[in-house]
Amino acid sequence: MHVLVIGAAGMVGRKLVEKIATAPTILGRDIERLTLADAFEPVVPAALQPVAQTMTVDLAAPGTAEALVADRPDIIIHLAAIVSGEAEADFDKGYAVNLDGTRALFEAIRDEGQREPYVPRVVFASSIAVFGAPFHEVISEDFFTTPLTSYGTQKAIAELLLADYSRRGIFDGVGIRLPTICIRPGTPNKAASGFFSNILREPLVGKEAVLPVSENVRHWFASPRSAVGFFVHAATMDTGPIGPRRNLTMPGLSALVGEEIEALRRVAGEKAVALIRREADPVIERIVAGWPTNFDARRAESLGFKAEKTFDEIIRIHIEDELGGSLS
């Protein structure tokens, strides 16, 4: 089996590759070839070096998508994207990467299939940003996708393409509408949602973090461990029960920022909470105000997708996976 991961240098991509390295048959059978592509050089764990190759690419550049699918990978996991805050700040770059690059990938698969039958499984990283206000208290999958950001618009268009290309039999697609992934390891990025992770990750290691919104802001979360599980399951599941509605809102946890902070207090104590500094940011407040806060994910759950139920669990997963299992 040949697996292609686009966006392999990003957080979820790295976590997915690490999981594959520890469980080589996790995608259903032995991986004979693994291609890791991104705008930055992906890291290859030692266990995968015999089967892995890396490609440093710009997905939107002419010829890139064709090169990625030329060897006809069986599973294509498309994680590459310009994050929400950057897509809002740089209109051209957001559309080039998040829409044009995705369309180029889908068309390259179609071109391969016209030469000789080829229908790979394609798993696409979408987002709850495809939904826009005004919202119901709980968002069902029947709710209109009317995004209020460029990032959400780009993801919503890609979702429609994925559903149509799947309907036409060009590939077997599954769209994963990710909750905000928290706690993200590493350092702060340009995502408008980054503070949700920052106010937990930084205090856990004794660093100050800035909270740019009210503690009454509610959002939808899942851990990096759950995110990896979403993509693994989507890559291996029977897609027959999905039907034509190929984009799924993933399970998650609806919580207030204040509830995040209380969970931090329970797990790490008052000293960690004291490192959170309140500093309002009107731009972030405006973007976050346009996001939904709670979802009915029973359809995805019925198809086998799972996520955490408490923020304490999310924090403890971060401590286990990123901090050696304990706080220093």
MIDO-595813 format. One record per residue: residue number from 1; x, y, z of N, C-alpha, C in turn. Coordinates in steps of 0.1 Angstrom, whole numbers, plus 2048, in hexadecimal, padded with zeros to 3 digits. Example, Ala and Ser with C-alpha at 12.3 -4.5 7.8 and 13.67 -1.06 7.14 Angstrom:
<1,<884,7C7,84E>,<87B,7D3,84E>,<884,7DF,84E>>
<2,<880,7EA,847>,<889,7F5,847>,<881,800,84F>>
// end
This chain:
<1,<808,7F4,800>,<800,800,800>,<809,80C,800>>
<2,<805,816,7F8>,<80C,823,7F7>,<803,82E,7FE>>
<3,<808,835,807>,<801,840,80E>,<808,84D,80C>>
<4,<800,857,808>,<805,865,806>,<7FF,86E,810>>
<5,<807,875,818>,<803,87E,822>,<807,88C,81E>>
<6,<7FE,895,81A>,<801,8A2,816>,<7FF,8AB,822>>
<7,<809,8B3,826>,<808,8BB,832>,<80E,8B3,83D>>
<8,<818,8AB,83A>,<81E,8A1,844>,<826,8A8,84E>>
<9,<82B,8B5,84C>,<833,8BC,855>,<82B,8C4,85F>>
<10,<81E,8C5,85D>,<815,8CC,867>,<813,8C3,873>>
<11,<80C,8C9,87D>,<80B,8C2,88A>,<803,8B5,888>>
<12,<7F8,8B5,882>,<7F0,8A9,881>,<7F8,89F,878>>
<13,<7FE,8A4,86D>,<806,89B,865>,<811,894,86C>>
<14,<818,89C,874>,<823,896,87C>,<81E,88B,885>>
<15,<813,88E,88C>,<80D,885,895>,<808,878,88E>>
<16,<803,87A,882>,<7FE,86E,87B>,<80A,866,876>>
<17,<815,86C,872>,<820,864,86E>,<826,85D,879>>
<18,<827,863,885>,<82C,85D,891>,<824,850,895>>
<19,<817,852,893>,<80E,846,896>,<810,83B,88C>>
<20,<811,83E,880>,<814,834,876>,<821,82D,879>>
<21,<82B,834,87E>,<838,82E,881>,<837,824,88C>>
<22,<82E,827,896>,<82D,81D,8A1>,<823,812,89E>>
<23,<81A,814,894>,<810,80A,891>,<80F,809,881>>
<24,<819,802,87B>,<81A,803,86D>,<80E,7FD,865>>
<25,<805,7F5,86B>,<7FA,7F0,864>,<7ED,7F8,868>>
<26,<7EF,804,86E>,<7E3,80B,873>,<7DA,810,867>>
<27,<7DF,811,85B>,<7D7,815,850>,<7D1,809,848>>
<28,<7D1,7FE,84F>,<7CA,7F3,849>,<7D3,7E7,844>>
<29,<7DF,7EB,840>,<7E8,7E0,83C>,<7F6,7E6,83B>>
<30,<800,7DE,839>,<80E,7E3,839>,<810,7EE,82E>>
<31,<817,7F8,832>,<81B,803,829>,<828,800,822>>
<32,<827,7FF,815>,<833,7FC,80D>,<83A,809,809>>
<33,<832,814,809>,<838,820,805>,<830,82C,80B>>
<34,<837,835,811>,<831,841,818>,<837,84D,812>>
<35,<82F,856,80C>,<834,863,807>,<82F,86E,810>>
<36,<838,876,815>,<835,881,81E>,<839,88E,817>>
<37,<82E,896,815>,<830,8A3,80D>,<82C,8AF,816>>
<38,<833,8BA,814>,<82F,8C6,81B>,<838,8D1,815>>
<39,<834,8DE,819>,<83C,8E9,815>,<849,8EA,81C>>
<40,<84A,8E3,828>,<856,8E1,830>,<85A,8D3,830>>
<41,<866,8D0,832>,<86B,8C2,832>,<865,8BA,83D>>
<42,<85D,8AF,83A>,<857,8A7,845>,<862,89F,84C>>
<43,<85F,89B,858>,<868,893,860>,<864,884,85E>>
<44,<86D,87B,85B>,<86B,86D,85A>,<870,866,866>>
<45,<867,85F,86E>,<86C,857,879>,<875,84C,874>>
<46,<87E,848,87C>,<888,83D,878>,<881,831,873>>
<47,<876,82D,87A>,<86F,820,876>,<869,821,868>>
<48,<867,82D,863>,<860,82E,856>,<86A,831,84B>>
<49,<877,833,84E>,<881,837,844>,<882,82D,839>>
<50,<881,820,83B>,<882,817,830>,<877,818,825>>
<51,<86B,81E,829>,<860,81F,81F>,<85C,82D,81C>>
<52,<862,837,823>,<85D,845,821>,<866,84D,818>>
<53,<85F,856,811>,<866,860,80A>,<860,86E,80D>>
<54,<867,879,80C>,<862,886,80F>,<862,88E,802>>
<55,<859,898,801>,<858,8A1,7F6>,<855,8AF,7FC>>
<56,<85D,8B9,7F9>,<85B,8C6,7FD>,<854,8CE,7F1>>
<57,<848,8D1,7F3>,<840,8D5,7E7>,<836,8E1,7EB>>
<58,<832,8E8,7E1>,<827,8F1,7E2>,<81B,8EB,7DA>>
<59,<811,8E7,7E1>,<806,8DF,7DB>,<800,8E7,7D0>>
<60,<7FF,8F5,7D1>,<7F9,8FD,7C7>,<801,900,7BA>>
<61,<80E,8FC,7BB>,<817,8FF,7B0>,<814,8F5,7A4>>
<62,<815,8FA,798>,<812,8F1,78C>,<81A,8E5,78C>>
<63,<814,8D9,78A>,<81B,8CC,789>,<81D,8C5,796>>
<64,<81B,8CC,7A2>,<81E,8C6,7AF>,<814,8BA,7B1>>
<65,<807,8BD,7B0>,<7FD,8B3,7B2>,<7FF,8A7,7AA>>
<66,<802,8A9,79D>,<804,89E,794>,<810,895,799>>
<67,<81A,89C,79D>,<826,894,7A2>,<823,88C,7AF>>
<68,<81A,892,7B7>,<817,88B,7C4>,<80E,87E,7C1>>
<69,<806,87E,7B7>,<7FD,872,7B4>,<802,86A,7A9>>
<70,<80E,86D,7A3>,<813,866,798>,<815,857,79B>>
<71,<819,854,7A7>,<81B,846,7AB>,<80E,83F,7B1>>
<72,<803,846,7B0>,<7F5,841,7B3>,<7F4,83B,7C1>>
<73,<7F6,844,7CB>,<7F5,83F,7D9>,<7E7,83A,7DB>>
<74,<7E6,830,7E4>,<7D9,82A,7E7>,<7D1,833,7F1>>
<75,<7D8,839,7FA>,<7D1,842,804>,<7D8,850,803>>
<76,<7D0,85A,802>,<7D6,868,801>,<7CF,870,80D>>
<77,<7D7,874,816>,<7D2,87C,822>,<7D7,88A,820>>
<78,<7CD,893,81D>,<7D0,8A1,81A>,<7CE,8AA,826>>
<79,<7D9,8AE,82C>,<7D9,8B6,838>,<7DD,8C5,835>>
<80,<7E3,8C7,82A>,<7EA,8D4,827>,<7E0,8DF,827>>
<81,<7E4,8EA,82E>,<7DB,8F6,82E>,<7E2,902,833>>
<82,<7DE,90E,82F>,<7E1,91A,835>,<7D7,91C,841>>
<83,<7DC,91E,84D>,<7D3,91F,858>,<7CA,92B,858>>
<84,<7C0,92B,861>,<7B5,935,860>,<7BA,943,861>>
<85,<7C2,947,86B>,<7C6,955,86C>,<7CE,959,860>>
<86,<7D7,951,85B>,<7DF,954,84F>,<7D7,955,843>>
<87,<7CD,94C,841>,<7C4,94D,835>,<7BC,959,835>>
<88,<7B8,95E,841>,<7B1,96B,842>,<7BA,977,83F>>
<89,<7C6,976,843>,<7D0,981,841>,<7D5,982,833>>
<90,<7D7,976,82C>,<7DD,975,81F>,<7D3,96E,816>>
<91,<7CA,976,80F>,<7BF,971,807>,<7C5,968,7FC>>
<92,<7CF,96D,7F5>,<7D4,965,7E9>,<7DA,958,7ED>>
<93,<7E2,958,7F8>,<7E9,94C,7FC>,<7DF,942,801>>
<94,<7D5,946,809>,<7CB,93D,80E>,<7C3,936,803>>
<95,<7BF,93D,7F9>,<7B8,937,7EE>,<7C1,92E,7E5>>
<96,<7CE,932,7E4>,<7D7,92A,7DC>,<7D9,91D,7E2>>
<97,<7DC,91C,7EF>,<7DF,910,7F6>,<7D2,908,7F9>>
<98,<7C9,90E,800>,<7BD,907,805>,<7B3,903,7FA>>
<99,<7B2,90A,7F0>,<7A9,907,7E5>,<7B0,902,7D8>>
<100,<7B9,90A,7D3>,<7BF,907,7C6>,<7C7,8FA,7C7>>
<101,<7CF,8F9,7D2>,<7D7,8ED,7D4>,<7CE,8E0,7D5>>
<102,<7C3,8E2,7DD>,<7BA,8D6,7DE>,<7B4,8D2,7D1>>
<103,<7AF,8DC,7CA>,<7A9,8D9,7BD>,<7B3,8D3,7B3>>
<104,<7C0,8D7,7B4>,<7CA,8D2,7AB>,<7CC,8C3,7AF>>
<105,<7CC,8C0,7BC>,<7CE,8B2,7C0>,<7C2,8A9,7BB>>
<106,<7B6,8AE,7BC>,<7AB,8A6,7B8>,<7AB,8A4,7A9>>
<107,<7AF,8AE,7A1>,<7B0,8AD,793>,<7BB,8A3,78F>>
<108,<7C7,8A4,796>,<7D1,89A,793>,<7CD,88C,795>>
<109,<7C5,889,79F>,<7C0,87C,7A1>,<7B6,878,796>>
<110,<7AE,882,791>,<7A5,87F,786>,<7AD,87C,779>>
<111,<7B8,883,777>,<7C0,881,76B>,<7C6,873,76B>>
<112,<7CB,86F,777>,<7D1,861,778>,<7C6,857,775>>
<113,<7BA,859,77A>,<7AF,84F,778>,<7AB,84E,76A>>
<114,<7AD,859,762>,<7A9,859,754>,<7B3,851,74C>>
<115,<7BF,850,751>,<7C9,847,74A>,<7C7,839,74C>>
<116,<7C4,835,758>,<7C2,827,75D>,<7BA,828,76A>>
<117,<7B0,81F,76C>,<7A8,820,778>,<7B0,822,785>>
<118,<7AC,82C,78C>,<7B3,830,798>,<7A9,838,7A1>>
<119,<7A5,832,7AD>,<79C,838,7B6>,<7A1,837,7C4>>
<120,<7AA,840,7C8>,<7B0,83F,7D6>,<7A6,844,7E1>>
<121,<7A9,841,7ED>,<7A2,847,7F8>,<7A9,854,7FB>>
<122,<7A1,85F,7FB>,<7A6,86C,7FE>,<79F,871,80B>>
<123,<7A8,874,815>,<7A3,87A,822>,<7A7,888,822>>
<124,<79D,891,824>,<7A0,8A0,823>,<79D,8A6,830>>
<125,<7A7,8AF,835>,<7A5,8B6,841>,<79D,8C3,83F>>
<126,<791,8C2,843>,<788,8CE,842>,<787,8D4,850>>
<127,<77D,8DC,853>,<77D,8E4,860>,<76F,8E8,863>>
<128,<76C,8EA,870>,<75F,8EF,874>,<75E,8FD,870>>
<129,<768,904,86B>,<767,911,866>,<75E,912,859>>
<130,<75A,907,853>,<751,907,848>,<743,90C,84C>>
<131,<740,90C,859>,<733,911,85E>,<735,920,862>>
<132,<72A,928,860>,<72B,936,864>,<71E,93B,86B>>
<133,<720,945,873>,<715,94B,87A>,<70A,951,871>>
<134,<6FD,952,876>,<6F8,94E,884>,<6F7,93F,885>>
<135,<6FA,93A,891>,<6FA,92C,894>,<6EE,928,89D>>
<136,<6EA,91B,89B>,<6E2,915,8A5>,<6EA,912,8B1>>
<137,<6E4,90E,8BC>,<6EB,90B,8C8>,<6F4,8FF,8C6>>
<138,<6EF,8F5,8BF>,<6F7,8E9,8BB>,<6F6,8E8,8AC>>
<139,<701,8E6,8A5>,<702,8E6,896>,<701,8D8,892>>
<140,<6F7,8D5,88A>,<6F6,8C7,884>,<6FC,8C8,876>>
<141,<6FE,8BC,870>,<704,8BB,863>,<6FB,8C1,858>>
<142,<6EF,8C3,85B>,<6E5,8C9,852>,<6E6,8D8,851>>
<143,<6EE,8DE,85B>,<6EF,8ED,85B>,<6F7,8F2,84F>>
<144,<6F3,8FD,84A>,<6F9,903,83E>,<708,906,840>>
<145,<711,903,836>,<71F,907,837>,<720,915,830>>
<146,<71F,91F,839>,<720,92D,835>,<72B,934,83C>>
<147,<737,931,839>,<743,935,841>,<744,945,841>>
<148,<74A,94A,84B>,<74C,958,84C>,<75B,95C,84D>>
<149,<764,953,848>,<772,955,846>,<776,950,839>>
<150,<781,955,834>,<787,94F,827>,<78B,941,829>>
<151,<791,93E,834>,<795,930,837>,<789,927,836>>
<152,<77E,92A,83D>,<772,922,83D>,<76C,920,82F>>
<153,<76D,92B,828>,<768,92B,81A>,<770,921,811>>
<154,<77D,922,813>,<786,919,80B>,<783,90B,80E>>
<155,<782,908,81B>,<77F,8FA,81F>,<771,8F5,81B>>
<156,<767,8FE,81B>,<75A,8FA,817>,<759,8F7,808>>
<157,<760,8FF,800>,<761,8FC,7F1>,<768,8EF,7EF>>
<158,<773,8EC,7F6>,<77A,8DF,7F5>,<771,8D4,7F9>>
<159,<768,8D6,803>,<75F,8CB,807>,<755,8C8,7FC>>
<160,<750,8D2,7F5>,<747,8CF,7EA>,<74E,8C8,7DF>>
<161,<75B,8CC,7DC>,<762,8C5,7D1>,<765,8B6,7D5>>
<162,<768,8B4,7E2>,<76B,8A6,7E7>,<75E,89D,7E5>>
<163,<753,8A3,7E8>,<746,89B,7E7>,<743,898,7D9>>
<164,<745,8A2,7D0>,<742,8A0,7C2>,<74B,896,7BB>>
<165,<758,898,7BE>,<762,88F,7B8>,<760,880,7BD>>
<166,<75B,87F,7C9>,<758,872,7CF>,<74C,86C,7C8>>
<167,<742,875,7C6>,<735,870,7C0>,<738,86C,7B1>>
<168,<742,872,7AB>,<745,86E,79D>,<74E,862,79C>>
<169,<752,85D,7A8>,<75B,851,7A8>,<76A,854,7A5>>
<170,<76E,861,7A6>,<77B,865,7A3>,<785,860,7AE>>
<171,<780,862,7BB>,<787,85C,7C6>,<77C,859,7D1>>
<172,<781,853,7DB>,<778,84F,7E7>,<77B,858,7F2>>
<173,<774,863,7F3>,<778,86E,7FC>,<771,86E,80A>>
<174,<778,873,814>,<772,875,821>,<777,883,826>>
<175,<76E,88C,829>,<772,899,82E>,<770,899,83D>>
<176,<77B,89D,844>,<77B,89E,853>,<77A,8AC,857>>
<177,<76F,8B0,85D>,<76E,8BE,863>,<773,8BD,871>>
<178,<780,8C2,872>,<787,8C1,87E>,<782,8CC,888>>
<179,<780,8C8,895>,<77F,8D2,8A0>,<78C,8D9,8A1>>
<180,<78C,8E3,8A9>,<799,8E9,8AC>,<7A1,8DF,8B4>>
<181,<7AE,8DC,8AF>,<7B6,8D2,8B5>,<7BE,8D9,8C1>>
<182,<7BC,8D3,8CC>,<7C1,8D9,8D9>,<7C4,8CD,8E2>>
<183,<7D0,8CD,8E8>,<7DA,8D7,8E8>,<7E4,8D4,8DD>>
<184,<7E7,8DE,8D4>,<7F0,8DC,8C9>,<7FF,8DD,8CF>>
<185,<807,8D3,8CC>,<815,8D4,8D1>,<81D,8DF,8C9>>
<186,<829,8E1,8CD>,<831,8EB,8C5>,<830,8F9,8CA>>
<187,<831,902,8C1>,<830,910,8C4>,<824,917,8BE>>
<188,<820,923,8C2>,<814,929,8BC>,<816,92B,8AD>>
<189,<80B,92A,8A6>,<80B,92C,898>,<801,938,895>>
<190,<7FE,939,888>,<7F6,945,883>,<7E7,942,883>>
<191,<7E3,936,888>,<7D5,932,888>,<7CD,93C,892>>
<192,<7C2,940,88E>,<7BA,949,897>,<7B6,941,8A4>>
<193,<7B5,934,8A3>,<7B1,92C,8AE>,<7BD,928,8B7>>
<194,<7C9,92D,8B4>,<7D5,928,8BB>,<7D5,92A,8CA>>
<195,<7CE,935,8CE>,<7CE,938,8DD>,<7C7,92D,8E5>>
<196,<7BE,925,8DF>,<7B7,91B,8E7>,<7C2,911,8EC>>
<197,<7CC,90E,8E4>,<7D7,906,8E8>,<7E1,90D,8F1>>
<198,<7E4,91A,8EC>,<7EF,921,8F3>,<7EC,923,902>>
<199,<7E0,925,906>,<7DD,928,914>,<7DE,91C,91D>>
<200,<7E0,910,916>,<7E2,904,91E>,<7F0,8FF,91D>>
<201,<7F5,8FE,910>,<802,8F9,90D>,<80D,901,914>>
<202,<80D,90E,913>,<818,916,918>,<818,916,928>>
<203,<80D,918,92F>,<80D,917,93D>,<811,909,942>>
<204,<80F,8FF,93B>,<813,8F1,940>,<822,8F0,941>>
<205,<829,8F8,939>,<838,8F8,93A>,<83D,905,940>>
<206,<835,90C,947>,<83A,918,94F>,<83B,924,947>>
<207,<835,925,93B>,<836,931,933>,<829,939,933>>
<208,<82A,946,931>,<81E,94E,930>,<817,94C,923>>
<209,<80A,94E,923>,<802,94D,917>,<7F7,958,917>>
<210,<7F4,95D,90B>,<7EA,968,909>,<7DD,963,905>>
<211,<7D3,967,90C>,<7C5,964,909>,<7BE,970,903>>
<212,<7BB,96F,8F6>,<7B6,97B,8EE>,<7A7,97D,8EE>>
<213,<7A0,974,8F4>,<791,974,8F4>,<78C,972,902>>
<214,<77F,973,903>,<778,971,910>,<778,963,914>>
<215,<778,960,921>,<776,953,926>,<769,94D,923>>
<216,<760,955,91F>,<752,950,91B>,<751,94B,90D>>
<217,<75C,94B,905>,<75D,946,8F8>,<75C,937,8F8>>
<218,<752,931,8F1>,<751,923,8F0>,<756,91E,8E3>>
<219,<75B,911,8E3>,<761,90C,8D6>,<760,8FD,8D7>>
<220,<764,8F6,8CB>,<763,8E8,8C9>,<771,8E2,8C8>>
<221,<775,8D8,8D0>,<783,8D4,8D1>,<784,8C5,8D0>>
<222,<790,8C1,8CC>,<795,8B3,8CD>,<7A4,8B3,8CE>>
<223,<7AA,8A8,8D3>,<7B8,8A8,8D5>,<7BF,8A3,8C8>>
<224,<7CC,8A6,8C7>,<7D4,8A1,8BC>,<7D3,891,8BB>>
<225,<7D2,88A,8C6>,<7D0,87C,8C5>,<7C3,878,8BE>>
<226,<7B9,87F,8C1>,<7AC,87D,8BB>,<7AD,880,8AC>>
<227,<7B4,88B,8A9>,<7B5,88F,89B>,<7BC,884,892>>
<228,<7C6,87E,898>,<7CD,873,891>,<7C3,868,88F>>
<229,<7BC,865,899>,<7B2,85A,898>,<7A7,85D,88E>>
<230,<7A3,869,88C>,<799,86D,882>,<79F,869,874>>
<231,<7AB,86D,871>,<7B1,86A,864>,<7B4,85C,861>>
<232,<7B8,855,86C>,<7BA,846,86A>,<7AD,83F,867>>
<233,<7A3,842,86F>,<796,83C,86D>,<790,83F,85F>>
<234,<791,84C,85B>,<78C,850,84E>,<793,849,842>>
<235,<7A0,846,844>,<7A8,840,83A>,<7A5,831,838>>
<236,<79F,82B,843>,<79D,81C,843>,<78F,818,843>>
<237,<786,821,846>,<778,81D,848>,<771,819,83B>>
<238,<766,812,83D>,<75D,80F,832>,<755,81C,82F>>
<239,<756,822,823>,<750,82E,820>,<741,82C,81B>>
<240,<73D,820,819>,<730,81D,815>,<725,824,81D>>
<241,<725,823,82A>,<71B,829,832>,<71B,838,832>>
<242,<725,83F,82E>,<726,84D,82E>,<71C,853,824>>
<243,<71A,84C,818>,<711,852,80E>,<717,85E,807>>
<244,<70F,866,801>,<715,871,7F9>,<71A,87D,801>>
<245,<716,87D,80E>,<71A,888,817>,<728,885,81C>>
<246,<732,888,815>,<73F,883,818>,<747,88B,822>>
<247,<742,896,827>,<749,89E,831>,<742,89D,83E>>
<248,<74A,899,848>,<745,896,856>,<74B,89F,860>>
<249,<742,8A4,869>,<746,8AC,874>,<74A,8A2,87F>>
<250,<757,8A4,883>,<75D,89A,88D>,<757,89D,89B>>
<251,<757,892,8A3>,<754,894,8B1>,<75E,89D,8B8>>
<252,<759,8A3,8C3>,<762,8AC,8CB>,<75C,8AF,8D8>>
<253,<762,8B9,8DE>,<75E,8BE,8EB>,<75B,8CD,8EA>>
<254,<74E,8D1,8EE>,<74B,8DF,8EE>,<74E,8E4,8FC>>
<255,<756,8EF,8FD>,<75B,8F4,90A>,<75D,903,909>>
<256,<75B,90A,914>,<75F,918,915>,<76E,91A,918>>
<257,<773,925,914>,<781,928,917>,<783,927,927>>
<258,<779,92C,92E>,<77A,92B,93C>,<77A,91D,941>>
<259,<773,913,93A>,<774,905,93E>,<782,8FF,93B>>
<260,<788,904,930>,<796,900,92D>,<79F,904,939>>
<261,<79D,910,93E>,<7A6,915,948>,<7A3,90E,955>>
<262,<796,90A,958>,<793,903,964>,<799,8F5,964>>
<263,<799,8EF,958>,<7A0,8E1,956>,<7AF,8E3,958>>
<264,<7B5,8ED,953>,<7C3,8F0,956>,<7C6,8F1,965>>
<265,<7BD,8F8,96C>,<7BF,8FA,97A>,<7BE,8EC,981>>
<266,<7B5,8E3,97D>,<7B4,8D6,983>,<7C0,8CE,981>>
<267,<7C5,8CE,975>,<7D0,8C5,971>,<7DE,8CB,975>>
<268,<7E0,8D8,974>,<7ED,8DE,976>,<7EE,8E8,981>>
<269,<7E2,8EC,987>,<7E3,8F5,992>,<7E2,904,98F>>
<270,<7E1,90C,999>,<7DF,91A,998>,<7EB,921,992>>
<271,<7F7,91C,994>,<803,922,98F>,<803,922,980>>
<272,<7FE,918,97A>,<7FD,917,96B>,<7F2,921,966>>
<273,<7E7,922,96D>,<7DC,92B,969>,<7E1,93A,969>>
<274,<7E9,93D,973>,<7EE,94A,975>,<7F7,94F,96A>>
<275,<7FB,946,961>,<803,94A,956>,<7FB,94F,949>>
<276,<7EE,94E,94A>,<7E6,953,93F>,<7E3,962,941>>
<277,<7E7,969,937>,<7E5,978,937>,<7DA,97C,92D>>
<278,<7D0,983,932>,<7C5,988,92A>,<7C9,994,922>>
<279,<7C8,993,915>,<7CB,99E,90C>,<7C2,99E,8FF>>
<280,<7B8,9A5,8FF>,<7AD,9A4,8F5>,<7B3,9A8,8E7>>
<281,<7AF,9A0,8DD>,<7B3,9A2,8CF>,<7A7,9A2,8C7>>
<282,<7A2,9AE,8C2>,<796,9B0,8BB>,<795,9A7,8AE>>
<283,<7A0,9A5,8A8>,<7A0,99E,89B>,<79D,98F,89E>>
<284,<7A4,989,8A8>,<7A1,97B,8AC>,<793,97A,8B1>>
<285,<78F,984,8B9>,<781,983,8BF>,<777,983,8B3>>
<286,<779,98B,8A9>,<770,98B,89E>,<770,97E,896>>
<287,<77B,978,894>,<77C,96C,88D>,<775,961,894>>
<288,<778,960,8A1>,<773,955,8AA>,<764,956,8AB>>
<289,<75F,963,8AB>,<750,965,8AD>,<749,95F,8A1>>
<290,<74F,95D,896>,<749,957,88A>,<74A,948,889>>
<291,<74E,941,894>,<750,933,894>,<745,92C,89C>>
<292,<740,920,898>,<736,919,8A0>,<73D,914,8AD>>
<293,<734,910,8B7>,<739,90C,8C4>,<735,8FE,8C9>>
<294,<72C,8F8,8C2>,<727,8EB,8C7>,<721,8E3,8BB>>
<295,<723,8D6,8BB>,<71F,8CE,8AF>,<718,8C1,8B3>>
<296,<70F,8BD,8AA>,<70A,8B0,8AB>,<712,8A7,8A2>>
<297,<71B,89F,8A8>,<724,896,8A0>,<720,888,8A0>>
<298,<713,885,8A3>,<70F,877,8A4>,<711,86F,897>>
<299,<710,876,88B>,<712,86F,87F>,<720,869,87E>>
<300,<72A,872,881>,<738,86D,881>,<73A,863,88C>>
<301,<735,864,898>,<736,85A,8A2>,<730,84D,89E>>
<302,<725,84D,897>,<71F,841,892>,<728,83A,888>>
<303,<731,841,882>,<73A,83B,878>,<747,837,87E>>
<304,<749,839,88B>,<754,834,892>,<75F,83E,896>>
<305,<75C,84B,895>,<765,856,899>,<763,859,8A8>>
<306,<76E,85C,8AF>,<76E,85E,8BD>,<776,86A,8C1>>
<307,<773,871,8CC>,<77B,87B,8D2>,<779,87C,8E1>>
<308,<780,885,8E7>,<780,887,8F6>,<772,88D,8FB>>
<309,<770,88A,908>,<763,88F,90E>,<766,89A,918>>
<310,<772,89C,91D>,<775,8A7,927>,<782,8AE,923>>
<311,<784,8BA,928>,<790,8C1,925>,<79C,8BC,92E>>
<312,<798,8B7,93A>,<7A2,8B1,942>,<7A9,8A6,93A>>
<313,<7A2,89E,933>,<7A7,893,92A>,<7B0,898,920>>
<314,<7AC,8A3,919>,<7B4,8A9,90F>,<7C2,8AE,914>>
<315,<7C1,8B4,920>,<7CE,8B9,926>,<7D7,8AD,92A>>
<316,<7D1,8A3,92F>,<7D9,898,934>,<7DF,890,928>>
<317,<7D8,890,91C>,<7DE,88A,910>,<7EA,892,90C>>
<318,<7E9,89F,90D>,<7F5,8A8,909>,<801,8A5,912>>
<319,<7FE,8A4,91F>,<809,8A1,929>,<80F,893,925>>
<320,<807,88A,922>,<80C,87C,91F>,<814,87C,912>>
<321,<80E,883,908>,<814,882,8FB>,<820,88B,8F8>>
<322,<820,897,8FF>,<82A,8A1,8FC>,<833,8A5,908>>
<323,<82F,8A1,914>,<837,8A6,920>,<83C,89A,928>>
<324,<83D,88E,922>,<843,883,928>,<83A,87D,933>>
<325,<82D,880,934>,<824,87A,93D>,<823,882,94A>>
<326,<82B,88C,94D>,<82A,893,959>,<82E,8A2,958>>
<327,<82A,8AA,961>,<82E,8B8,961>,<83A,8BA,96A>>
<328,<844,8C2,964>,<851,8C4,96C>,<84F,8CD,977>>
// end
